[in-house]
Amino acid sequence: MSTVRFINYAMLEELDPIPFGARRPFPWTAINQLLTTEAFSTLLSEFPALDWFEKHENMARANYQRPHNRFYLAYERSIYHPNDRNTPGIIKHHELPRSWREFIEELEGDLYRSFISALFGVSRFTVRYAWHISVVGSEVSPHRDAANKAGTHIFYFNTSHDWREEWGGSTLVLDGKRTPLENPEFQDFNTATRVQFLDNRSFLFRNTRDAWHGMQKLLPPGREQRRIFNVIFETEETKRSKSLLAGVRGLLDR
């Protein structure tokens, strides 16, 4: 593993699993400056180029939810091409810039994995990684993640120099769903809490039956990009839960 430190681990040590797990409507936290200043700057400057990404446009979703149009890039393997590792939208470890290779190596190290294990209360889990780029008109309609996800850590890669808050882009934590439908609109919730995402921030949450979230339509004036990196945690327990619930809930968004 690389000796480079990307993460301010003192911040993770301050995050108590008990109040985190008790937070409503689901366990989540927004962390400011989790990456070191140098690490954030380097990863931002070496964010994978758009040429690597696969365009997802009008892809069907369960429960008649609107499609999540975006550009998608998976690390080593893609849930959209499970039997083919040589299709667009997949990048191999050796193809990444050095900073991203070392960042992923650190995420797979003992310090970060031990933190996630304690926070989520799981002893074993697997991790997959994916980059998303969203542009004008992109949105993430209200949804819960697939049942095989234990949780996700979203690292945002926009700054106040390349993005303005009035263009949108905040992840919304949704609470108080007022409809039984599985394809609700943002106005179908009592509250929508905006997660700050500019200038080295991240959003970490555990997936539960109440973990509704989304992002309203982006309105940048030109070709500006909203960039995120997802660290996705899966466990055998959640995979078994997915199998048991598949007939009831269908396949939700990954």
C-alpha positions in Angstrom: 0.0 0.0 0.0 1.2 3.5 -0.7 2.5 5.6 2.1 0.7 8.7 0.8 -2.0 9.9 3.1 -5.1 11.2 1.4 -7.5 11.1 4.3 -7.6 13.2 7.5 -8.1 10.2 9.8 -8.5 12.3 12.9 -11.9 13.4 11.4 -13.0 9.8 11.1 -12.0 9.0 14.7 -14.4 11.8 15.8 -17.3 10.2 14.2 -19.2 8.2 16.8 -21.0 5.1 15.5 -23.8 5.4 18.1 -25.2 8.8 17.2 -24.5 8.1 13.5 -26.6 5.0 13.6 -29.4 6.8 15.4 -29.7 9.6 13.0 -33.0 10.0 11.2 -34.4 9.5 8.6 -31.3 7.3 8.1 -27.7 7.3 9.2 -25.7 9.9 7.3 -23.0 12.5 7.8 -21.5 15.2 5.6 -17.7 15.7 6.2 -15.8 18.9 5.3 -12.1 18.7 4.3 -11.8 14.9 4.8 -9.2 14.8 2.1 -6.0 16.7 2.8 -5.7 19.9 0.8 -3.0 18.6 -1.4 -4.8 15.3 -2.0 -8.0 17.0 -3.0 -6.2 19.3 -5.4 -4.3 16.5 -7.0 -7.3 14.2 -7.4 -9.3 17.0 -8.8 -6.7 17.9 -11.4 -6.3 14.2 -12.4 -10.0 13.3 -12.3 -10.6 10.7 -15.1 -11.2 12.3 -18.5 -14.7 12.2 -20.0 -13.5 10.0 -22.8 -13.3 7.1 -20.4 -16.9 7.3 -19.4 -20.0 5.6 -20.8 -23.0 7.7 -21.4 -26.2 6.5 -19.6 -29.2 8.1 -21.2 -32.9 7.1 -20.7 -31.9 3.7 -19.2 -35.0 2.0 -17.8 -35.4 2.0 -14.0 -37.7 -0.1 -11.7 -41.0 1.3 -10.5 -41.3 3.8 -13.3 -38.7 6.1 -11.8 -37.2 8.6 -14.2 -33.8 7.6 -15.7 -30.6 8.9 -14.1 -28.9 10.4 -17.2 -25.2 10.8 -16.6 -21.7 9.7 -17.6 -20.5 6.6 -15.7 -17.1 5.0 -15.1 -16.5 1.8 -13.1 -13.3 0.6 -11.6 -12.1 -2.8 -12.9 -15.7 -4.1 -13.4 -19.1 -2.7 -14.1 -22.5 -3.7 -12.8 -23.8 -2.8 -16.2 -21.5 -5.2 -18.0 -20.9 -8.0 -15.5 -19.5 -10.4 -18.1 -17.3 -8.0 -20.1 -14.4 -6.0 -18.7 -13.4 -4.5 -22.0 -16.4 -2.3 -22.7 -16.6 1.5 -22.5 -17.2 2.8 -19.0 -14.6 0.6 -17.3 -11.1 1.7 -16.2 -8.4 -0.6 -15.0 -6.1 0.1 -12.1 -3.0 0.6 -14.2 -4.9 3.0 -16.5 -5.6 5.5 -13.7 -3.4 8.4 -12.9 -1.0 7.7 -10.1 -2.9 9.8 -7.6 -6.1 7.8 -8.1 -4.2 4.5 -8.0 -2.8 5.4 -4.6 -6.0 6.8 -3.3 -7.8 3.6 -4.0 -5.0 1.6 -2.4 -5.4 3.7 0.7 -9.2 3.1 0.7 -8.5 -0.6 0.6 -6.1 -0.4 3.5 -6.7 -1.2 7.2 -7.3 2.3 8.5 -10.3 3.1 6.3 -11.7 -0.4 6.2 -11.6 -0.6 10.0 -13.4 2.7 10.2 -16.2 1.6 7.9 -16.5 -1.7 9.7 -17.0 0.0 13.1 -19.4 2.7 11.7 -21.6 0.2 9.9 -21.3 -2.6 12.4 -20.2 -5.1 9.8 -17.1 -7.4 9.9 -16.9 -8.3 6.3 -17.7 -6.3 3.2 -16.7 -5.8 -0.4 -16.1 -2.5 -2.1 -16.6 -1.2 -5.6 -15.8 2.2 -7.0 -17.5 4.4 -9.7 -17.1 7.9 -11.0 -20.1 9.9 -12.2 -20.1 13.1 -14.3 -23.4 15.0 -14.6 -24.1 17.9 -16.9 -26.9 20.4 -17.7 -30.3 18.6 -17.4 -29.0 15.7 -15.4 -30.9 14.7 -12.3 -31.2 11.9 -9.8 -34.8 11.3 -9.0 -35.8 10.3 -5.5 -34.8 6.8 -4.8 -33.4 4.2 -2.4 -30.3 2.3 -3.4 -30.3 -1.3 -4.3 -30.8 -3.7 -1.4 -27.3 -5.2 -1.9 -25.7 -1.9 -0.8 -24.7 -1.5 2.8 -23.9 2.1 2.2 -21.9 4.6 0.1 -19.3 7.3 0.6 -19.6 10.0 -2.0 -16.6 12.2 -2.6 -17.5 15.5 -4.4 -15.0 17.0 -6.9 -16.2 20.5 -7.6 -15.1 23.8 -6.2 -16.5 27.3 -5.9 -14.3 28.2 -8.8 -15.8 25.8 -11.3 -19.4 25.5 -10.0 -22.1 27.7 -8.4 -24.6 26.6 -5.9 -27.5 28.1 -7.8 -26.8 25.6 -10.6 -27.9 22.8 -8.2 -25.8 19.7 -7.5 -26.5 19.1 -3.8 -27.5 15.6 -2.7 -30.9 15.9 -1.0 -31.6 13.8 2.1 -35.4 13.3 1.9 -37.7 12.6 4.8 -41.4 12.3 5.4 -42.6 10.5 2.3 -46.3 11.2 1.7 -47.1 8.7 -1.0 -47.0 4.9 -1.1 -45.5 5.1 -4.7 -42.0 3.9 -5.3 -41.4 6.6 -7.9 -42.1 9.7 -5.7 -41.3 13.3 -6.7 -39.3 15.7 -4.5 -42.5 17.5 -3.5 -43.8 14.2 -2.1 -41.5 14.5 1.0 -41.9 16.8 4.0 -38.3 17.9 4.1 -35.3 17.9 1.8 -31.9 18.6 3.5 -29.2 19.8 1.2 -25.7 18.3 1.6 -23.0 20.8 0.9 -20.7 19.5 -1.9 -18.3 22.3 -3.0 -14.6 22.6 -1.9 -13.6 19.2 -0.6 -16.6 17.6 0.9 -18.0 14.1 1.2 -21.3 12.4 2.1 -21.3 9.1 3.9 -24.6 7.2 4.5 -25.9 3.7 5.4 -28.5 2.3 3.2 -31.8 1.6 4.9 -35.5 1.3 3.9 -35.9 5.0 4.7 -32.7 6.2 2.9 -34.5 8.2 0.2 -32.2 10.7 -1.5 -31.8 12.4 -4.9 -30.5 15.4 -6.8 -32.6 18.0 -8.6 -32.0 18.9 -12.2 -28.8 20.6 -12.9 -28.9 24.1 -14.5 -25.3 25.2 -15.3 -25.1 27.7 -18.2 -22.7 25.7 -20.3 -20.7 22.5 -20.3 -19.8 22.6 -16.7 -19.5 19.1 -15.0 -20.6 17.9 -11.6 -18.1 15.2 -10.6 -18.3 12.6 -7.9 -16.5 9.5 -6.9 -18.5 6.7 -5.2 -17.1 4.2 -2.7 -19.8 1.5 -2.5 -20.0 -1.0 0.3 -21.7 -4.4 -0.1 -22.0 -7.3 2.4 -23.2 -10.8 2.2 -26.0 -9.9 4.6 -27.3 -7.2 2.3 -26.8 -9.4 -0.7 -29.1 -12.1 1.0 -31.6 -9.3 1.8 -31.7 -8.3 -1.8 -32.5 -11.9 -2.8 -35.3 -12.1 -0.3 -36.8 -8.7 -1.2 -36.4 -8.9 -4.9 -39.9 -10.2 -5.5 -41.4 -7.4 -3.3 -39.3 -4.3 -4.1 -37.9 -5.1 -7.5 -34.4 -3.9 -8.5 -33.7 -0.4 -7.3 -31.0 1.9 -8.5 -27.4 0.9 -8.2 
